[in-house]
Amino acid sequence: MKKIKIALVALMIAVIACPVFAAKKGPKAKMAVNRPVIIDYQGQSLGKEIPRWVEVLVEGENAKVEKELGLSGVKTFIVEADGPNKEFLQTWTDLVRIETEVAGQIERQVAQSIQATMKGTEADETEVQKAIDMYAASLKNVTINGLEKKASFWIQTQTVKPGLKKAKSADDLIVKYSYYVVYCCDQEMFNKQIQSAMEDIEDNTKYADLLRQKTTEALCSTLTVAPATTLNN
């Protein structure tokens, strides 16, 4: 009887231990390498923290940016750029990019909206592209009145170059600045400009009303986030 009990106990221990031992033999979890490390940011020397609006933006929670900045009743444009030269980055983004980005982003939103709207219709690729070209041509010259910069922030990071596990010298690191800017204009004024441009579009197709409605809704949404641009200077 004792032998049977001993055998049962040994069997139970073996059953319990099996998953543990099996887990130890499995592949080890790999830690992410070459992650960017923050080495400086705007206001750090004064003991300030990174603003919450920047955190939610970097985390991809774009819809929360306006709330964190206390913005309402405005059309918001967010632009981002990165590069090795902070001064050039700020100058280019503040003075150049917002003008070209507004036009570029409107064109991108037009294309995305039209493609999504006509996806469930009988329209072929030629009709879709013709509609995109027609709407883009009428909207690319829209001038945004009253556009103002509401907030901006820069962060400097360093990253170990691809292919290296550890940096042995400064040459093994990629150091860059990321610059985030929030611009706004009056929402009602923006809507009127878009609607006025829509009225000038000579679209007599059966999809005209639907395209005007969906494209207007897409363009007048409160938040527009532009893809990040990398500057080499």
N, C-alpha and C positions, 0 to 999 in steps of 0.2 A: 504493500500500500504506500509506504514511504517513497518507494522508487517511482510510483505512478504520480504522486503529488509533486515530487521534484521535477519530473519530466514535464508536467503541466505548467509549472511555474516557469521553467526554462523556455517553454514554447511561447508563453505569454510575453516574456521579456523580449524574445526574438521578434515577435510580431510588432510590439510597440517600438522597438529600436529600428526596425527596417526602414520606415519612412525617414527617420532621422539620418541614418547612415546614407540612404539614397540621396537625400538632399545635399549632403556634404560632397558627394561624388559628382553632382551636377555642375554645370558651368557657372562660374562666378559672375555676379552682376558687375557690369562694366560701368565705371564712373565716366561721365562726360568729360572730355578733355578739351583744351583750347577754348574754354569759355572766356568771354570778355570780362576783364576785371576793372572796375571803376577806380581811377587813380586821382581824378579831380572833377569838380563840377562847379557850376556857377554858385557863388556864395559860400563854398565850403570853408574858405579862409576866415569867414566871419561866424562860423559855427552854425550855419543854416543847414536845413535838411532839404532833400530833393522834394519839390512840390508834389502833392498828391495827383494833380492833373497830368504830370509827366509820368508818374508811376502807372496810372490806369491806361495811358496812351501806349506806353511800352508793353504793357501786359495784354494789349489788344482789346481793352474795354473802351473803345472809342466813344461810345454813346454816353459815357460818364464824364467826359472831358468838360462839356458845357456845364454840367451840374457842379463840378468841382470849382469851376471858375465863376459860378454864379451868373451865367449868361442865359438870357431868354429873349424871345422876339427877334432873333438875329439869324442870318444865314452864316454858318461857320465854315471856314476853310482851314484845314490843318496841313502844313507842309513840313517835310523833314529832309534833311540832307546831311551827309557825313563826308569827312575828308581830313587830311593831316594838318591843314592850315586854318586855325580858328577864325582869324580876321577875315580871310578871303571867303570862308564859308558863311559867315554872318553877313558880309556885304553882299555877296551874290544872292543869298536867300532873301534878304530884306528888300533889296533894290531891283532885282531882276526876276527871281523865280515866281513871285506871287502873280505878276502880270501874265507871264506865259503859262503858269500852272492853272490859273482859273480857266483860261481858254482851253488848255489841254484836258483838264478834268471834265469840263462840260462836254467836250467831244467824246471822251471815253464813256461818260455816263449815257450819252445819247446812243452810242453803239450798243452798250450793254442792255439798255432798256428796250431798244427796238428788237434786238435778237431774242430777248426773253419774251416780249409781247407777241412776236410773230412765230414763235416756236410751235405753238399749238394750232397754227393756221395752215392753209394750203399753199402759202407763199413759198417759192423756191429760193435758192441762195441768191440768184440774180435780183429778185425783187427785194430781198432783205438788204442787200448791199446798196441798191438804188435808193432805198428809203434812208439808210444811214447817211449816204452822201448828201441827200437832199436836206435832211435836218441839220447835219453838221455844218453845211455851207451857210445856212441861215443863222445858226447860233454862234458860229466861231467869232463873229465880230461884236458880240454883246459886250457892252462896257459896264463894269460893275462900279456904280457910284457909291461913294461913302465907305469904301473899304478901309478898315483900320486895324492896326496890329494891337491885339489885346494882351498877348503874353508870349514870352519866348524864354528858352532855357537851353543851355549847352552842357554836355557831359563828355568827359575825356576818358577813354578806355584803352587798355592794352591787352593784346591777345598773342599767345604763342603762335608762331607761323605754322601753317599746315605741314604735317609730316614730322614735326618735332614734338617730343613729349615734355621737354623742359627747356627753358631758355637759359643759355650759358652766357649770353652777352646781350647788349641792347639791340644788336643786329638780328637777333632771333625773335624780336617782338614787333608786332604791328600796333602802332599807336595812332589813334584817330579821335576826332571830335564828332559828336552827333549833336545836331542843332534842331530844335523843335520850335515851331512858330504857329500861333493861332491868330487868324485874321477873321474879322466879322464885318458884316454890313447889315443894314436894316432888312429884315425878312420880307416885309410887305413891299418895299421898294424893289428888292430882287425879284420877287414873284411877278410884279408888274412888267419888269423888263423881259423876263422869260416869256410871259404870256403874249406880250407885244410881238416878240420875235416869232412866236408860234403862228400868229395870225398872218404873217407875211409868207408862210410856207405854202406853196401852191401844190398841195397834195390832193388829188381828186380820186385816189384809189378807194377801194371799199374798206381799207384799213385806216383811213385818214383820222377819223374821230377817235378811234381806239389808240392810235399812236400818239396823237396830240395829248390825250389824257394821261397815258402812262408815262410818256417822256416828261411832261410837265411835272408830274408827281415826283419822278426820280430826281429831276434837277432842283426842285424846290424843297427837297428834304433838308432838314436843318444842318446836318453835318456832312461835310465832304472831306475825306481823307485822301491825300495824294500819295502815290507810291514814293518810297524814299529814293533820293538821287545821290549818287556817289561822285564827288569831285576829286580829281587827282592833284589839284594844285595845293 
